[in-house]
Amino acid sequence: MYSIKNENLNITASIAYDKYVTSYTSVSSSFCECVGPFEGAHSPNCHTQIIQISREIENCFRKTRNYVIDLKILESVYSLSFQYHYNIPLIQHFPNLSCLTLENTKFKLDSLNYLFKGLSVLEYLELNNICVLSYSSYSHHTIDLQFPTSVKSLNINSGVTISPQSEDLSSYVDILTNGTRYLHFRPQHMPKLKKIVYANKAGSFDATITGFYNLNPQLIYLGFSANALTTDLLNHISISSSLQKLAIIHYKNLIAIPLDSNLPILHSIVELEIELSSDYSIQTFERLIQAAPNICHLHIHLYMLSFDVYHNLSKKIEPVAQIFKNLKTLSITSHSLLCDFSLEIPSFPNLEYLNLLNARLHKVNLVEYEKYSAIKCIYLGFNHPYYRSNIEFGSFKEKFPNWKINNFHKSLKCYKINN
């Protein structure tokens, strides 16, 4: 499935491959690079099929190719490995791509590097559950994946490296899920890179994050899964003058290295985003807030915490009010439908913006938040409009006429009107 967008045009196109892989004629397959356990499923005229589909792509997008700036390719997780033959000519057909997302895709390493080399204006690259086919004698080897040097934002969420001749290729989805493999690539200098997010469910890859950070001192945003969070990495971050935002991603049953009790001070970090999904993640949070006293924006994601931890979370957040004297924005996103959102938020003297997202908020009392003298805006976002309808804000409007409330389908925005 291909999803294509540009500023003035939205196109969604599906190109069926099956009709090209059902005919078997005695044509030489010397141009076919498909090897491994799936080669028996390929048509002997694979090279001809690639040409046919490339022509269909060209005809389908002939008039729009120069206008397309955003392309997303999403494969079925169980698709055969030869689909990359068709993805590459499709991507190359659009010369002005600035955003590219690849999800559940499989590419040979040399083919992927060749593709990236031609994307000279690409600014945003996202790789989700990508499988890189690379010949190697062992599974956790470092690959030389050459990202486009024009990229400003690089987001990698899980991936694996598998040999094209390995039987593991047929079950790479299970490998991603159980965390026995991970994508390990060599850090490189990318002169325009401002943001990098690299999350894997397995392995300790803090050296990769540290390498990228050292080669790209211009980075503003650094995100990674907790298994890359080490004291050594924080030591490197502590000497930064440009890095502003830190994002920590926690996976379920993630094996991570415990942090030291005494962490270096992260002076440049003004925004922290962290996921709370386990006791370990809460311990990480408690130590990080001690190491980043200059935080202006704190964003907390709440996942499937135990009942006691969820309802006592305010005690965990309470020290934040004492440490983050300059906190201006507090965002809390709930990803659990099991607990009502009844969190008592401590008084932050300088808090101006409060964002409560994707939560069951029918117990939220807006009147309580007026006691924060500096508060200017409260945003309530809902995962279902039903929860918005249960918010009682009539008394709030009567008591505080200097506040205005905007009602939307799945959100409420309350902001103070200047006198």
MIMARKOL-471468 format. One record per residue (C-alpha): x, y, z; residue number from 1. Coordinates in Angstrom, 3 decimals, decimal comma. Example, Ala and Ser with C-alpha at 12.3 -4.5 7.8 and 13.67 -1.06 7.14 Angstrom:
residues 2
+----------+----------+----------+------+
:        u :        v :        w : sefi :
+----------+----------+----------+------+
:   12,300 :   -4,500 :    7,800 :    1 :
:   13,670 :   -1,060 :    7,140 :    2 :
+----------+----------+----------+------+
END
This chain:
residues 419
+----------+----------+----------+------+
:        u :        v :        w : sefi :
+----------+----------+----------+------+
:    0,000 :    0,000 :    0,000 :    1 :
:    1,361 :    3,395 :   -0,992 :    2 :
:    0,146 :    6,615 :    0,560 :    3 :
:    1,230 :    9,783 :   -1,221 :    4 :
:    0,637 :   13,387 :   -0,260 :    5 :
:    1,584 :   16,867 :   -1,258 :    6 :
:    0,512 :   20,293 :   -0,101 :    7 :
:   -2,289 :   20,687 :   -2,636 :    8 :
:   -2,973 :   17,092 :   -3,585 :    9 :
:   -3,820 :   13,912 :   -1,675 :   10 :
:   -3,335 :   10,628 :   -3,501 :   11 :
:   -3,696 :    7,112 :   -2,176 :   12 :
:   -2,805 :    4,358 :   -4,587 :   13 :
:   -2,704 :    0,603 :   -4,323 :   14 :
:   -0,650 :   -1,336 :   -6,818 :   15 :
:   -1,338 :   -5,051 :   -6,975 :   16 :
:    1,692 :   -7,250 :   -7,454 :   17 :
:    0,020 :  -10,645 :   -7,550 :   18 :
:   -1,035 :  -10,477 :  -11,198 :   19 :
:    2,619 :  -10,218 :  -12,158 :   20 :
:    3,839 :  -13,221 :  -10,193 :   21 :
:    1,429 :  -15,876 :  -11,432 :   22 :
:    2,746 :  -16,405 :  -14,969 :   23 :
:    5,688 :  -18,738 :  -15,439 :   24 :
:    7,544 :  -18,544 :  -18,714 :   25 :
:   10,973 :  -19,834 :  -19,609 :   26 :
:   12,782 :  -16,505 :  -19,504 :   27 :
:   16,252 :  -16,128 :  -18,026 :   28 :
:   16,198 :  -14,988 :  -14,387 :   29 :
:   19,813 :  -13,833 :  -14,359 :   30 :
:   18,716 :  -10,278 :  -13,476 :   31 :
:   16,747 :  -11,428 :  -10,464 :   32 :
:   18,503 :  -10,861 :   -7,143 :   33 :
:   15,917 :  -12,810 :   -5,170 :   34 :
:   17,599 :  -15,586 :   -3,225 :   35 :
:   16,923 :  -17,553 :   -0,088 :   36 :
:   13,923 :  -19,580 :    1,062 :   37 :
:   11,439 :  -17,637 :   -1,083 :   38 :
:   13,150 :  -18,028 :   -4,415 :   39 :
:   10,845 :  -20,895 :   -5,352 :   40 :
:    7,874 :  -18,524 :   -5,224 :   41 :
:    9,345 :  -16,233 :   -7,843 :   42 :
:    8,440 :  -16,272 :  -11,467 :   43 :
:   11,300 :  -17,174 :  -13,795 :   44 :
:   10,674 :  -13,865 :  -15,603 :   45 :
:   11,176 :  -11,750 :  -12,481 :   46 :
:   13,222 :   -9,165 :  -14,368 :   47 :
:   10,365 :   -8,673 :  -16,854 :   48 :
:    7,901 :   -8,250 :  -14,013 :   49 :
:   10,020 :   -5,510 :  -12,457 :   50 :
:   10,064 :   -3,635 :  -15,756 :   51 :
:    6,287 :   -4,028 :  -16,129 :   52 :
:    5,502 :   -2,707 :  -12,671 :   53 :
:    8,008 :    0,121 :  -13,047 :   54 :
:    6,169 :    1,188 :  -16,196 :   55 :
:    2,829 :    0,994 :  -14,388 :   56 :
:    4,205 :    3,234 :  -11,648 :   57 :
:    5,468 :    5,688 :  -14,241 :   58 :
:    2,112 :    5,792 :  -16,046 :   59 :
:    0,096 :    6,059 :  -12,831 :   60 :
:    2,023 :    9,016 :  -11,443 :   61 :
:    3,269 :   10,663 :  -14,618 :   62 :
:    1,373 :   13,923 :  -14,034 :   63 :
:    1,978 :   14,174 :  -10,296 :   64 :
:    5,545 :   12,942 :   -9,861 :   65 :
:    7,043 :   16,431 :   -9,497 :   66 :
:    4,436 :   17,508 :   -6,929 :   67 :
:    4,689 :   14,595 :   -4,536 :   68 :
:    6,684 :   15,501 :   -1,427 :   69 :
:    5,468 :   12,897 :    1,101 :   70 :
:    5,520 :    9,134 :    0,472 :   71 :
:    4,695 :    6,286 :    2,843 :   72 :
:    5,211 :    2,631 :    1,936 :   73 :
:    3,569 :    0,078 :    4,193 :   74 :
:    4,071 :   -3,605 :    3,413 :   75 :
:    2,150 :   -6,486 :    4,827 :   76 :
:    4,272 :   -7,986 :    7,587 :   77 :
:    4,056 :  -11,323 :    5,797 :   78 :
:    4,874 :  -10,069 :    2,314 :   79 :
:    7,548 :  -11,867 :    0,357 :   80 :
:   11,049 :  -10,484 :    0,334 :   81 :
:   11,133 :   -9,546 :   -3,361 :   82 :
:    8,766 :   -6,583 :   -2,978 :   83 :
:   11,742 :   -4,224 :   -2,568 :   84 :
:   12,312 :   -4,665 :   -6,307 :   85 :
:    9,170 :   -2,602 :   -6,872 :   86 :
:    9,499 :   -0,165 :   -3,981 :   87 :
:   12,824 :    1,206 :   -5,183 :   88 :
:   11,643 :    2,324 :   -8,654 :   89 :
:    8,524 :    3,808 :   -7,073 :   90 :
:   10,540 :    5,941 :   -4,644 :   91 :
:   12,982 :    6,959 :   -7,354 :   92 :
:   10,085 :    8,101 :   -9,527 :   93 :
:    9,471 :   11,122 :   -7,264 :   94 :
:   12,450 :   13,505 :   -7,424 :   95 :
:   11,154 :   16,060 :   -4,902 :   96 :
:   10,456 :   13,847 :   -1,902 :   97 :
:   11,030 :   15,620 :    1,389 :   98 :
:    9,356 :   13,000 :    3,632 :   99 :
:    9,687 :    9,215 :    3,343 :  100 :
:    8,254 :    6,561 :    5,676 :  101 :
:    9,049 :    2,860 :    5,255 :  102 :
:    7,150 :    0,388 :    7,438 :  103 :
:    7,534 :   -3,412 :    7,508 :  104 :
:    9,696 :   -3,126 :    4,405 :  105 :
:   12,595 :   -5,374 :    3,452 :  106 :
:   15,580 :   -4,120 :    1,450 :  107 :
:   18,988 :   -5,422 :    0,521 :  108 :
:   21,636 :   -3,238 :    2,120 :  109 :
:   23,342 :   -2,222 :   -1,127 :  110 :
:   19,976 :   -1,471 :   -2,782 :  111 :
:   18,881 :    0,659 :    0,173 :  112 :
:   22,142 :    2,616 :    0,149 :  113 :
:   21,799 :    3,173 :   -3,599 :  114 :
:   18,275 :    4,460 :   -3,041 :  115 :
:   19,293 :    6,811 :   -0,218 :  116 :
:   22,128 :    8,216 :   -2,303 :  117 :
:   19,635 :    9,570 :   -4,836 :  118 :
:   17,336 :   11,277 :   -2,308 :  119 :
:   19,126 :   14,612 :   -2,330 :  120 :
:   16,283 :   16,789 :   -0,945 :  121 :
:   14,855 :   14,372 :    1,638 :  122 :
:   14,423 :   16,034 :    5,042 :  123 :
:   12,372 :   13,513 :    7,030 :  124 :
:   13,081 :    9,766 :    7,087 :  125 :
:   11,149 :    7,274 :    9,207 :  126 :
:   11,909 :    3,543 :    9,326 :  127 :
:    9,488 :    1,323 :   11,268 :  128 :
:   10,135 :   -2,411 :   11,709 :  129 :
:   12,472 :   -2,403 :    8,746 :  130 :
:   14,357 :   -5,535 :    7,706 :  131 :
:   17,790 :   -5,057 :    6,109 :  132 :
:   19,123 :   -8,027 :    4,146 :  133 :
:   22,873 :   -8,209 :    4,583 :  134 :
:   25,326 :  -11,080 :    4,179 :  135 :
:   27,113 :  -11,802 :    7,436 :  136 :
:   28,230 :  -14,728 :    9,508 :  137 :
:   26,498 :  -13,423 :   12,633 :  138 :
:   23,221 :  -11,659 :   13,308 :  139 :
:   24,242 :   -8,619 :   15,392 :  140 :
:   26,895 :   -7,234 :   13,088 :  141 :
:   27,135 :   -3,519 :   12,381 :  142 :
:   25,935 :   -2,563 :    8,920 :  143 :
:   27,130 :    0,433 :    6,948 :  144 :
:   23,756 :    2,025 :    6,270 :  145 :
:   24,325 :    5,354 :    4,495 :  146 :
:   21,464 :    7,730 :    5,265 :  147 :
:   20,789 :   10,720 :    2,981 :  148 :
:   22,939 :   13,623 :    4,166 :  149 :
:   20,083 :   16,069 :    3,551 :  150 :
:   17,943 :   14,522 :    6,316 :  151 :
:   17,033 :   16,795 :    9,225 :  152 :
:   14,876 :   14,319 :   11,156 :  153 :
:   15,717 :   10,594 :   11,390 :  154 :
:   13,283 :    8,241 :   13,170 :  155 :
:   14,027 :    4,523 :   13,487 :  156 :
:   11,596 :    2,366 :   15,436 :  157 :
:   12,811 :   -1,235 :   15,630 :  158 :
:   14,469 :   -3,203 :   12,898 :  159 :
:   16,519 :   -6,308 :   12,208 :  160 :
:   19,434 :   -7,366 :   10,045 :  161 :
:   19,036 :  -10,786 :    8,428 :  162 :
:   20,956 :  -12,647 :    5,767 :  163 :
:   18,988 :  -13,010 :    2,494 :  164 :
:   19,699 :  -16,750 :    2,586 :  165 :
:   18,626 :  -17,203 :    6,186 :  166 :
:   15,504 :  -19,147 :    7,067 :  167 :
:   14,835 :  -16,443 :    9,670 :  168 :
:   13,640 :  -14,193 :    6,857 :  169 :
:   10,263 :  -15,925 :    6,866 :  170 :
:    9,739 :  -15,203 :   10,565 :  171 :
:   11,368 :  -11,802 :   10,940 :  172 :
:    8,151 :  -10,394 :   12,447 :  173 :
:    8,450 :  -12,875 :   15,318 :  174 :
:   12,107 :  -11,921 :   15,688 :  175 :
:   11,124 :   -8,271 :   16,012 :  176 :
:    8,481 :   -9,145 :   18,587 :  177 :
:   10,543 :  -11,385 :   20,844 :  178 :
:   13,528 :   -9,048 :   20,733 :  179 :
:   16,185 :  -11,589 :   19,753 :  180 :
:   17,575 :   -9,403 :   16,957 :  181 :
:   18,043 :   -5,708 :   16,407 :  182 :
:   19,242 :   -3,288 :   13,767 :  183 :
:   22,794 :   -2,135 :   14,475 :  184 :
:   24,211 :    0,472 :   12,078 :  185 :
:   27,332 :    2,562 :   11,996 :  186 :
:   27,005 :    6,193 :   13,193 :  187 :
:   27,658 :    8,820 :   10,541 :  188 :
:   27,956 :   12,568 :   10,189 :  189 :
:   24,803 :   14,188 :    8,789 :  190 :
:   25,401 :   17,949 :    8,570 :  191 :
:   21,713 :   18,968 :    8,580 :  192 :
:   20,502 :   16,493 :   11,192 :  193 :
:   18,602 :   18,146 :   14,051 :  194 :
:   16,570 :   15,234 :   15,406 :  195 :
:   17,250 :   11,521 :   15,767 :  196 :
:   15,080 :    8,868 :   17,411 :  197 :
:   16,412 :    5,315 :   17,561 :  198 :
:   14,385 :    2,708 :   19,469 :  199 :
:   14,960 :   -1,040 :   19,573 :  200 :
:   13,399 :   -3,727 :   21,708 :  201 :
:   16,665 :   -5,608 :   22,147 :  202 :
:   20,349 :   -5,016 :   22,638 :  203 :
:   22,370 :   -2,340 :   24,358 :  204 :
:   23,222 :    0,240 :   21,723 :  205 :
:   24,229 :    3,284 :   23,737 :  206 :
:   27,506 :    3,328 :   21,778 :  207 :
:   25,522 :    3,909 :   18,563 :  208 :
:   23,556 :    6,783 :   20,112 :  209 :
:   26,743 :    8,242 :   21,573 :  210 :
:   28,478 :    7,939 :   18,203 :  211 :
:   25,681 :    9,776 :   16,397 :  212 :
:   25,642 :   12,426 :   19,079 :  213 :
:   29,408 :   12,996 :   18,926 :  214 :
:   29,432 :   13,134 :   15,108 :  215 :
:   26,482 :   15,547 :   15,027 :  216 :
:   26,966 :   18,161 :   17,760 :  217 :
:   24,249 :   20,298 :   16,121 :  218 :
:   21,537 :   17,893 :   17,342 :  219 :
:   18,626 :   19,529 :   19,154 :  220 :
:   16,429 :   16,447 :   19,761 :  221 :
:   17,680 :   13,041 :   20,911 :  222 :
:   15,324 :   10,106 :   21,500 :  223 :
:   16,045 :    6,449 :   22,221 :  224 :
:   14,659 :    3,406 :   24,001 :  225 :
:   15,618 :    2,835 :   27,612 :  226 :
:   18,019 :    0,002 :   26,801 :  227 :
:   20,355 :    2,638 :   25,352 :  228 :
:   20,096 :    4,881 :   28,403 :  229 :
:   23,341 :    4,601 :   30,337 :  230 :
:   25,300 :    6,847 :   32,643 :  231 :
:   28,071 :    7,007 :   30,041 :  232 :
:   25,639 :    8,374 :   27,428 :  233 :
:   24,361 :   10,963 :   29,897 :  234 :
:   27,955 :   12,006 :   30,578 :  235 :
:   28,298 :   12,882 :   26,880 :  236 :
:   24,969 :   14,719 :   26,866 :  237 :
:   25,924 :   16,704 :   29,959 :  238 :
:   28,636 :   18,621 :   28,079 :  239 :
:   26,275 :   19,646 :   25,273 :  240 :
:   25,305 :   23,237 :   24,669 :  241 :
:   22,904 :   22,619 :   21,749 :  242 :
:   20,833 :   19,571 :   22,742 :  243 :
:   17,473 :   20,739 :   24,069 :  244 :
:   15,050 :   17,800 :   24,109 :  245 :
:   15,468 :   14,290 :   25,480 :  246 :
:   12,899 :   11,530 :   24,823 :  247 :
:   13,053 :    8,141 :   26,565 :  248 :
:   10,979 :    5,278 :   25,121 :  249 :
:   10,072 :    2,241 :   27,229 :  250 :
:    8,940 :   -1,069 :   25,773 :  251 :
:    7,130 :   -3,775 :   27,708 :  252 :
:    9,530 :   -6,293 :   29,303 :  253 :
:   12,478 :   -4,209 :   28,157 :  254 :
:   15,809 :   -5,199 :   29,683 :  255 :
:   17,719 :   -2,027 :   30,524 :  256 :
:   20,789 :   -1,116 :   32,547 :  257 :
:   19,988 :    0,570 :   35,894 :  258 :
:   21,215 :    4,146 :   36,127 :  259 :
:   23,675 :    5,314 :   38,740 :  260 :
:   22,211 :    7,202 :   41,653 :  261 :
:   24,455 :   10,204 :   40,980 :  262 :
:   23,947 :   11,390 :   37,415 :  263 :
:   25,671 :   14,290 :   35,649 :  264 :
:   23,690 :   17,514 :   35,372 :  265 :
:   22,077 :   17,974 :   31,945 :  266 :
:   22,194 :   21,757 :   31,787 :  267 :
:   21,072 :   22,196 :   28,156 :  268 :
:   17,977 :   19,959 :   28,366 :  269 :
:   14,822 :   22,089 :   28,546 :  270 :
:   12,283 :   19,473 :   27,400 :  271 :
:   11,910 :   15,909 :   28,663 :  272 :
:    9,531 :   13,294 :   27,251 :  273 :
:    9,337 :    9,958 :   29,032 :  274 :
:    7,103 :    6,891 :   29,011 :  275 :
:    6,081 :    5,349 :   32,326 :  276 :
:    5,170 :    1,700 :   31,837 :  277 :
:    6,941 :   -0,161 :   34,648 :  278 :
:    8,555 :    0,255 :   38,036 :  279 :
:   11,907 :    0,574 :   36,294 :  280 :
:   10,671 :    3,412 :   34,094 :  281 :
:    9,440 :    5,263 :   37,183 :  282 :
:   12,847 :    4,839 :   38,834 :  283 :
:   14,452 :    6,197 :   35,673 :  284 :
:   12,085 :    9,158 :   35,737 :  285 :
:   12,850 :    9,928 :   39,383 :  286 :
:   16,591 :   10,001 :   38,684 :  287 :
:   16,361 :   11,962 :   35,457 :  288 :
:   14,385 :   14,795 :   36,986 :  289 :
:   17,163 :   15,204 :   39,518 :  290 :
:   19,679 :   15,518 :   36,666 :  291 :
:   17,752 :   18,014 :   34,501 :  292 :
:   16,809 :   21,032 :   36,646 :  293 :
:   16,269 :   23,404 :   33,701 :  294 :
:   13,248 :   21,604 :   32,234 :  295 :
:   10,602 :   23,960 :   30,813 :  296 :
:    8,370 :   21,301 :   29,202 :  297 :
:    7,707 :   17,903 :   30,758 :  298 :
:    5,698 :   15,333 :   28,773 :  299 :
:    4,735 :   12,117 :   30,563 :  300 :
:    3,183 :    9,110 :   28,793 :  301 :
:    1,250 :    6,747 :   31,075 :  302 :
:    0,956 :    3,130 :   29,951 :  303 :
:   -0,308 :   -0,045 :   31,629 :  304 :
:    0,825 :    0,719 :   35,158 :  305 :
:   -0,463 :   -1,219 :   38,124 :  306 :
:   -3,525 :    0,186 :   39,886 :  307 :
:   -1,588 :    1,308 :   42,971 :  308 :
:    1,196 :    2,923 :   40,965 :  309 :
:   -1,280 :    4,725 :   38,719 :  310 :
:   -3,251 :    6,265 :   41,566 :  311 :
:   -0,168 :    7,181 :   43,580 :  312 :
:    1,538 :    8,762 :   40,629 :  313 :
:    1,019 :   12,248 :   42,010 :  314 :
:    3,495 :   11,399 :   44,765 :  315 :
:    6,045 :   10,578 :   42,075 :  316 :
:    5,418 :   13,843 :   40,254 :  317 :
:    5,378 :   15,963 :   43,399 :  318 :
:    9,198 :   16,359 :   43,551 :  319 :
:    9,038 :   17,833 :   40,045 :  320 :
:    7,345 :   20,931 :   41,442 :  321 :
:   10,274 :   21,481 :   43,765 :  322 :
:   12,982 :   20,822 :   41,170 :  323 :
:   11,605 :   22,356 :   37,969 :  324 :
:   11,300 :   25,985 :   39,002 :  325 :
:   11,079 :   27,077 :   35,346 :  326 :
:    8,488 :   24,534 :   34,206 :  327 :
:    6,097 :   26,290 :   31,812 :  328 :
:    4,327 :   23,354 :   30,132 :  329 :
:    3,164 :   20,047 :   31,598 :  330 :
:    1,738 :   17,424 :   29,221 :  331 :
:    0,335 :   14,093 :   30,390 :  332 :
:   -0,814 :   11,485 :   27,866 :  333 :
:   -2,650 :    8,387 :   29,078 :  334 :
:   -2,510 :    5,209 :   26,972 :  335 :
:   -4,535 :    3,144 :   29,453 :  336 :
:   -8,320 :    2,821 :   29,493 :  337 :
:   -8,419 :    0,900 :   32,766 :  338 :
:   -8,055 :    3,816 :   35,164 :  339 :
:   -9,844 :    7,114 :   35,440 :  340 :
:   -7,671 :   10,170 :   35,215 :  341 :
:   -7,818 :   11,602 :   38,724 :  342 :
:   -4,222 :   12,711 :   39,087 :  343 :
:   -3,646 :   15,498 :   41,547 :  344 :
:   -1,131 :   17,792 :   39,911 :  345 :
:    1,068 :   19,674 :   42,362 :  346 :
:    1,253 :   23,437 :   42,274 :  347 :
:    3,890 :   24,689 :   39,847 :  348 :
:    4,501 :   28,389 :   40,490 :  349 :
:    5,323 :   29,203 :   36,857 :  350 :
:    3,160 :   26,671 :   35,006 :  351 :
:    1,392 :   28,326 :   32,061 :  352 :
:    0,208 :   25,437 :   29,850 :  353 :
:   -1,384 :   22,182 :   30,960 :  354 :
:   -2,132 :   19,479 :   28,371 :  355 :
:   -4,064 :   16,336 :   29,347 :  356 :
:   -4,325 :   13,963 :   26,397 :  357 :
:   -6,107 :   10,714 :   25,498 :  358 :
:   -7,432 :   10,127 :   28,995 :  359 :
:  -10,751 :    9,359 :   30,638 :  360 :
:  -11,125 :   12,841 :   31,986 :  361 :
:  -14,657 :   12,923 :   33,334 :  362 :
:  -13,288 :   13,358 :   36,866 :  363 :
:  -11,175 :   16,347 :   35,957 :  364 :
:  -12,231 :   19,426 :   37,885 :  365 :
:  -11,272 :   22,494 :   35,901 :  366 :
:  -11,920 :   24,744 :   38,887 :  367 :
:   -8,965 :   23,178 :   40,674 :  368 :
:   -6,538 :   24,345 :   38,001 :  369 :
:   -7,487 :   27,996 :   38,396 :  370 :
:   -5,498 :   28,069 :   41,627 :  371 :
:   -2,327 :   28,070 :   39,534 :  372 :
:   -1,826 :   31,802 :   39,266 :  373 :
:    0,348 :   31,635 :   36,145 :  374 :
:   -1,836 :   29,209 :   34,165 :  375 :
:   -2,882 :   30,554 :   30,765 :  376 :
:   -4,151 :   27,564 :   28,840 :  377 :
:   -5,569 :   24,130 :   29,617 :  378 :
:   -5,963 :   21,658 :   26,751 :  379 :
:   -7,993 :   18,465 :   27,174 :  380 :
:   -7,735 :   15,927 :   24,360 :  381 :
:   -9,883 :   12,782 :   24,230 :  382 :
:   -9,605 :    9,457 :   22,458 :  383 :
:  -13,401 :    9,412 :   22,177 :  384 :
:  -15,916 :   12,287 :   22,083 :  385 :
:  -17,963 :   10,522 :   24,787 :  386 :
:  -15,454 :   11,566 :   27,424 :  387 :
:  -15,630 :   15,194 :   26,337 :  388 :
:  -19,401 :   15,231 :   26,865 :  389 :
:  -18,976 :   14,197 :   30,509 :  390 :
:  -16,770 :   17,140 :   31,438 :  391 :
:  -18,515 :   19,550 :   33,782 :  392 :
:  -17,273 :   22,998 :   32,851 :  393 :
:  -20,410 :   25,079 :   33,324 :  394 :
:  -19,512 :   26,046 :   36,905 :  395 :
:  -16,025 :   26,871 :   35,744 :  396 :
:  -17,329 :   29,380 :   33,202 :  397 :
:  -19,628 :   30,969 :   35,770 :  398 :
:  -16,941 :   31,298 :   38,415 :  399 :
:  -14,196 :   32,483 :   36,095 :  400 :
:  -15,671 :   34,679 :   33,340 :  401 :
:  -12,182 :   35,717 :   32,255 :  402 :
:  -11,685 :   32,235 :   30,802 :  403 :
:  -12,854 :   31,200 :   27,349 :  404 :
:  -13,617 :   27,590 :   26,407 :  405 :
:  -13,495 :   26,312 :   22,840 :  406 :
:  -15,373 :   23,049 :   22,229 :  407 :
:  -14,148 :   20,650 :   19,564 :  408 :
:  -15,160 :   17,126 :   18,619 :  409 :
:  -12,494 :   15,422 :   20,728 :  410 :
:  -11,008 :   18,250 :   22,729 :  411 :
:  -11,547 :   21,266 :   24,938 :  412 :
:   -9,281 :   24,271 :   24,962 :  413 :
:   -9,570 :   26,635 :   27,898 :  414 :
:   -7,527 :   29,807 :   27,892 :  415 :
:   -7,447 :   32,910 :   30,002 :  416 :
:   -8,476 :   36,185 :   28,400 :  417 :
:   -6,198 :   39,089 :   29,191 :  418 :
:   -7,938 :   41,916 :   30,995 :  419 :
+----------+----------+----------+------+
END
